[in-house]
C-alpha cells in the first residue's frame, strides 16, 4: 500500500536487541519511506538498549520531514540516547554539510 509509509518496512523491535550488539543506529523518519516510530516505540527501544548495554544512536537527519498527519518523535530527551541531526535537511540548506 503506497499510501502507508510502513507498508513493506519494519523497524527493529525491542525483542531484536541482544547484548552482543555494540550499538543500534535508527533513522526515524526513514528515508525514503517516511515511516516513523511513535514516542512510545522510540522509548521502548532506547530502554531496551540501555538495559542490555547497547548504544542507542538516533539518526534524526529527516526529523520533521513526514507525510500526512504522522508526527516524528525525537530521542533527544531519552536517557543514554545519542542524537544525530543536521542543518542541511532541517532548514532546507541543500549542499551545506553542518550537523549537530
C-alpha positions in Angstrom: 0.0 0.0 0.0 1.9 3.1 -1.3 -0.2 5.4 0.9 1.1 3.8 4.1 4.8 4.7 4.8 5.2 1.5 6.9 4.0 -0.8 4.1 6.7 -3.3 3.5 9.0 -1.7 6.0 9.9 -2.8 9.5 11.7 -1.0 12.4 13.7 -3.1 14.8 11.7 -4.3 17.8 12.9 -4.5 21.5 13.0 -8.3 21.1 15.6 -7.9 18.3 18.1 -6.2 20.7 20.7 -8.6 22.1 23.5 -7.9 24.4 26.1 -8.9 21.8 25.3 -5.8 19.8 27.6 -2.8 20.2 25.0 -0.3 19.1 21.8 0.4 17.2 21.5 3.2 14.7 17.9 4.1 14.0 16.6 6.5 11.4 13.1 7.8 12.1 11.6 9.2 9.9 13.1 6.8 7.5 14.3 7.8 4.0 12.8 7.1 1.5 9.5 5.7 3.0 8.9 8.4 5.6 7.9 5.7 8.2 8.3 7.0 11.8 8.4 5.5 15.2 6.0 6.8 17.9 7.5 8.3 21.0 6.5 5.2 22.9 8.2 2.9 20.4 11.3 5.0 20.4 11.4 5.0 24.2 11.0 1.2 24.4 13.9 0.7 22.0 16.1 3.1 23.9 15.2 1.5 27.3 15.9 -2.0 25.9 19.3 -0.9 24.5 20.2 0.7 27.8 19.3 -2.4 29.8 21.4 -4.6 27.6 24.4 -2.2 27.4 23.8 -1.4 23.7 24.5 2.2 22.5 21.3 3.8 21.1 22.0 6.2 18.2 19.0 8.1 16.8 19.7 9.5 13.3 17.2 12.4 13.1 18.5 13.9 9.9 15.0 13.7 8.4 13.2 14.8 11.5 10.1 17.0 10.6 10.1 15.6 7.0 7.0 13.5 7.3 4.0 12.6 5.2 0.4 13.1 6.2 -0.6 13.7 9.8 2.1 11.5 11.4 4.4 13.3 13.8 8.1 12.4 14.2 9.2 11.7 17.7 12.7 12.6 18.9 15.1 10.7 21.2 16.7 14.0 22.4 15.2 13.6 25.9 15.8 9.9 26.3 18.5 8.8 28.8 21.6 7.5 27.1 20.5 8.3 23.5 22.9 9.9 21.1 21.1 12.0 18.6 22.5 13.0 15.2 20.9 15.8 13.3 21.8 18.3 10.5 21.1 21.8 9.4 21.0 20.9 5.7 17.8 18.9 5.9 16.2 20.5 8.9 16.5 24.1 7.4 16.4 23.1 3.7 20.0 24.2 3.2 20.8 22.0 0.2 24.5 21.4 -0.2 25.5 22.6 3.3 27.2 20.0 5.5 26.7 21.2 9.0 25.5 18.8 11.7 25.0 18.6 15.4 
